[in-house]
Amino acid sequence: MRKLGPALLFALSLAAPAFGADPLPIPQPTPEALAYHHGQDLFWLADQALGFLFPAVILFAGWSAGLTRWSRRVTGGRWYFTLALYALIYSVIAFVVELPLSYERDYVFAHAYDQSNQTLGKWTHDQVIGLVVQLIIVALLVWIPFLLIRRSPKRWWLWSTAALTPILIVGIVLSPVLISPLFNTFTPLPDGTLKTNIEAEVARAGLDDPTILKMDRSTDSKTFGAYVTGLGGTARIVIYDTALTSLDDREILVVVGHETKHYLLDDVWKIVGAYVGLMLIGFFAVDRLARAAIRRWSGRFGRFGFTELSDPAALPLLLFVFGLVSLVATPILNATSRHIEHEADRFGLELTHDNHAAASVFIKRNNEAMGVPYPGWLERTFRLDHPSLGDRITFANEYHPWDEGKPLVYGDRIKPVE
């Protein structure tokens, strides 16, 4: 396949409905796959329970007050340093408490079902680097909402959203070049027929000279995929090395077509908008619910270290309430993400006209990732941010308006093959 030139490859892609018109069947889940997904659901539930239980224990056991008093003594009562030291220690304790669950889920369980290639050394490296990155971010940002709570108690939730939104955007811009390389190696996609075909495909969508990188996913996982990350000058399409070995050229072009929609039509900005909305609503809810909790248990919270949200000892309460808001918002965010991903599937099909290759990608994904084409309600509601594999295979089989004389949804974006 890698010897096909661009013109012949696109001609074959366009002809695919003619020689691959029969829909590909949706695979049935194996008992092992069902057990794997059930285990993932249990880990998700355990993670949620721990995420709420830990700050609650810190609060009601009086440890938050004790840690705040110790931090004040160490820092001489200086406000920022007291808050930063408290938040850093809290983050380290939370990391240690969550580490056994992370190890069991991401290393032991993943290896038991042959979904991971990570060595224990690589897993440990990623955990430590992730903690260091988290601590740096905490030290740089934790003061912003707390300072605004002190300065504007009634409107801090609005000003915090306004202050953190540009920081969120800067983080998305810088993450691909500063953070992602700490965990994986990224190299330019090698020159050759495949790269030439990809460049010809994306040029038809109006995307000239995009940054396309290969990531060494095989050091972590057996799964294949691709994604778009960054904004502006750091925007790039990343293809896993596992995709290059698991998929043929036609299938890779379908994957790239999907990612091209994210790259070209500013889907990253849509996700930014969704999270800014969550931040605004979340901070507002935190303000109302946390203050109500303090009024309800004022004596208890007063005895255990704080009566105001601006006190460092209130951090576990703020995290608990924001976690609750995030949990409630998760189904909405996932539904938004599934819609964006569905439209990217549509774009990829309209760009390639290759239904057979698209369905084949999702079937291979199902088979290599212990897939369940139609997962249960818990996974669909709280964990699934892409359409189910069953829905994606069905759409890949059935969506071909070019054969039916119907207009393409993204026809104004896609040039015909020359």
Solvent accessible surface area in square Angstrom, and as a share of the most:
residue,aa,sasa,rsa
1,M,106,0.47
2,R,102,0.37
3,K,196,0.83
4,L,35,0.17
5,G,31,0.30
6,P,48,0.30
7,A,75,0.58
8,L,94,0.47
9,L,0,0.00
10,F,8,0.03
11,A,52,0.40
12,L,60,0.30
13,S,3,0.02
14,L,66,0.33
15,A,42,0.32
16,A,0,0.00
17,P,22,0.14
18,A,90,0.70
19,F,115,0.48
20,G,15,0.14
21,A,71,0.55
22,D,116,0.60
23,P,91,0.58
24,L,39,0.19
25,P,107,0.67
26,I,49,0.25
27,P,30,0.19
28,Q,147,0.65
29,P,44,0.28
30,T,74,0.43
31,P,114,0.71
32,E,90,0.40
33,A,3,0.03
34,L,92,0.46
35,A,46,0.36
36,Y,21,0.08
37,H,26,0.12
38,H,112,0.50
39,G,10,0.10
40,Q,49,0.22
41,D,25,0.13
42,L,94,0.47
43,F,29,0.12
44,W,46,0.16
45,L,84,0.42
46,A,42,0.33
47,D,53,0.27
48,Q,48,0.21
49,A,60,0.47
50,L,39,0.19
51,G,39,0.38
52,F,40,0.17
53,L,109,0.54
54,F,21,0.09
55,P,5,0.03
56,A,25,0.19
57,V,58,0.33
58,I,11,0.06
59,L,5,0.03
60,F,70,0.29
61,A,49,0.38
62,G,14,0.14
63,W,150,0.52
64,S,0,0.00
65,A,4,0.03
66,G,27,0.26
67,L,29,0.15
68,T,2,0.01
69,R,134,0.49
70,W,107,0.38
71,S,0,0.00
72,R,94,0.34
73,R,166,0.61
74,V,86,0.49
75,T,13,0.08
76,G,66,0.64
77,G,46,0.44
78,R,147,0.53
79,W,67,0.24
80,Y,74,0.28
81,F,103,0.43
82,T,3,0.02
83,L,0,0.00
84,A,9,0.07
85,L,42,0.21
86,Y,0,0.00
87,A,2,0.01
88,L,49,0.24
89,I,42,0.21
90,Y,14,0.05
91,S,9,0.06
92,V,56,0.32
93,I,67,0.34
94,A,15,0.12
95,F,41,0.17
96,V,88,0.50
97,V,59,0.34
98,E,66,0.29
99,L,56,0.28
100,P,87,0.55
101,L,31,0.16
102,S,17,0.11
103,Y,80,0.30
104,E,77,0.34
105,R,71,0.26
106,D,52,0.27
107,Y,41,0.16
108,V,54,0.31
109,F,30,0.13
110,A,15,0.11
111,H,69,0.31
112,A,75,0.58
113,Y,43,0.16
114,D,87,0.45
115,Q,19,0.08
116,S,11,0.07
117,N,53,0.27
118,Q,22,0.10
119,T,90,0.52
120,L,91,0.45
121,G,51,0.49
122,K,43,0.18
123,W,17,0.06
124,T,61,0.35
125,H,80,0.36
126,D,23,0.12
127,Q,40,0.18
128,V,75,0.43
129,I,43,0.22
130,G,28,0.27
131,L,27,0.13
132,V,69,0.40
133,V,24,0.14
134,Q,78,0.35
135,L,39,0.19
136,I,95,0.48
137,I,78,0.40
138,V,29,0.17
139,A,25,0.20
140,L,114,0.57
141,L,49,0.24
142,V,19,0.11
143,W,89,0.31
144,I,15,0.07
145,P,23,0.14
146,F,2,0.01
147,L,41,0.20
148,L,36,0.18
149,I,6,0.03
150,R,121,0.44
151,R,182,0.66
152,S,26,0.16
153,P,69,0.43
154,K,157,0.67
155,R,118,0.43
156,W,3,0.01
157,W,39,0.14
158,L,67,0.33
159,W,120,0.42
160,S,0,0.00
161,T,10,0.06
162,A,60,0.47
163,A,37,0.29
164,L,23,0.12
165,T,28,0.16
166,P,70,0.44
167,I,60,0.31
168,L,60,0.30
169,I,44,0.22
170,V,80,0.46
171,G,36,0.35
172,I,41,0.21
173,V,43,0.25
174,L,72,0.36
175,S,33,0.21
176,P,5,0.03
177,V,66,0.38
178,L,109,0.54
179,I,58,0.29
180,S,29,0.18
181,P,63,0.40
182,L,79,0.39
183,F,50,0.21
184,N,22,0.11
185,T,80,0.47
186,F,45,0.19
187,T,56,0.32
188,P,97,0.61
189,L,4,0.02
190,P,79,0.49
191,D,125,0.65
192,G,41,0.40
193,T,44,0.25
194,L,18,0.09
195,K,48,0.20
196,T,64,0.37
197,N,0,0.00
198,I,0,0.00
199,E,75,0.34
200,A,33,0.26
201,E,0,0.00
202,V,1,0.00
203,A,39,0.30
204,R,25,0.09
205,A,3,0.02
206,G,44,0.42
207,L,17,0.08
208,D,112,0.58
209,D,141,0.73
210,P,18,0.11
211,T,54,0.31
212,I,13,0.07
213,L,22,0.11
214,K,58,0.25
215,M,11,0.05
216,D,36,0.19
217,R,66,0.24
218,S,48,0.31
219,T,57,0.33
220,D,19,0.10
221,S,10,0.06
222,K,77,0.33
223,T,14,0.08
224,F,8,0.03
225,G,18,0.17
226,A,19,0.15
227,Y,62,0.24
228,V,23,0.13
229,T,30,0.18
230,G,2,0.02
231,L,12,0.06
232,G,69,0.66
233,G,84,0.81
234,T,20,0.12
235,A,19,0.15
236,R,31,0.11
237,I,0,0.00
238,V,1,0.00
239,I,1,0.00
240,Y,33,0.13
241,D,26,0.13
242,T,13,0.07
243,A,1,0.01
244,L,27,0.14
245,T,119,0.69
246,S,49,0.31
247,L,8,0.04
248,D,52,0.27
249,D,0,0.00
250,R,35,0.13
251,E,7,0.03
252,I,2,0.01
253,L,2,0.01
254,V,10,0.06
255,V,19,0.11
256,V,0,0.00
257,G,0,0.00
258,H,17,0.07
259,E,11,0.05
260,T,0,0.00
261,K,5,0.02
262,H,16,0.07
263,Y,49,0.19
264,L,32,0.16
265,L,31,0.16
266,D,80,0.42
267,D,4,0.02
268,V,29,0.17
269,W,115,0.40
270,K,98,0.42
271,I,60,0.31
272,V,8,0.04
273,G,44,0.42
274,A,27,0.21
275,Y,105,0.40
276,V,33,0.19
277,G,28,0.27
278,L,22,0.11
279,M,27,0.12
280,L,62,0.31
281,I,111,0.57
282,G,0,0.00
283,F,27,0.11
284,F,80,0.33
285,A,21,0.16
286,V,3,0.02
287,D,2,0.01
288,R,109,0.40
289,L,85,0.42
290,A,0,0.00
291,R,58,0.21
292,A,41,0.32
293,A,15,0.11
294,I,17,0.09
295,R,171,0.62
296,R,167,0.61
297,W,106,0.37
298,S,56,0.36
299,G,52,0.50
300,R,91,0.33
301,F,3,0.01
302,G,33,0.32
303,R,159,0.58
304,F,41,0.17
305,G,26,0.25
306,F,6,0.03
307,T,79,0.46
308,E,100,0.45
309,L,1,0.01
310,S,24,0.16
311,D,26,0.14
312,P,6,0.04
313,A,0,0.00
314,A,0,0.00
315,L,16,0.08
316,P,0,0.00
317,L,9,0.05
318,L,17,0.09
319,L,82,0.41
320,F,63,0.26
321,V,9,0.05
322,F,55,0.23
323,G,28,0.27
324,L,73,0.36
325,V,17,0.10
326,S,31,0.20
327,L,42,0.21
328,V,105,0.61
329,A,18,0.14
330,T,31,0.18
331,P,36,0.23
332,I,121,0.61
333,L,34,0.17
334,N,16,0.08
335,A,46,0.36
336,T,51,0.30
337,S,18,0.11
338,R,59,0.22
339,H,114,0.51
340,I,13,0.07
341,E,20,0.09
342,H,54,0.24
343,E,22,0.10
344,A,0,0.00
345,D,9,0.05
346,R,42,0.15
347,F,0,0.00
348,G,1,0.01
349,L,3,0.02
350,E,0,0.00
351,L,0,0.00
352,T,4,0.02
353,H,32,0.14
354,D,1,0.00
355,N,12,0.06
356,H,63,0.28
357,A,3,0.02
358,A,2,0.01
359,A,0,0.00
360,S,18,0.12
361,V,8,0.05
362,F,20,0.08
363,I,29,0.14
364,K,71,0.30
365,R,82,0.30
366,N,7,0.04
367,N,97,0.50
368,E,47,0.21
369,A,18,0.14
370,M,31,0.14
371,G,6,0.06
372,V,14,0.08
373,P,3,0.02
374,Y,119,0.45
375,P,7,0.05
376,G,46,0.45
377,W,160,0.56
378,L,22,0.11
379,E,13,0.06
380,R,112,0.41
381,T,42,0.24
382,F,45,0.19
383,R,64,0.23
384,L,32,0.16
385,D,63,0.33
386,H,67,0.30
387,P,16,0.10
388,S,8,0.05
389,L,30,0.15
390,G,0,0.00
391,D,76,0.39
392,R,30,0.11
393,I,0,0.00
394,T,45,0.26
395,F,35,0.14
396,A,1,0.01
397,N,23,0.12
398,E,115,0.52
399,Y,32,0.12
400,H,53,0.24
401,P,9,0.05
402,W,47,0.17
403,D,86,0.45
404,E,88,0.40
405,G,75,0.72
406,K,120,0.51
407,P,122,0.76
408,L,46,0.23
409,V,87,0.50
410,Y,28,0.11
411,G,32,0.30
412,D,132,0.68
413,R,112,0.41
414,I,19,0.09
415,K,119,0.51
416,P,110,0.69
417,V,45,0.26
418,E,201,0.90
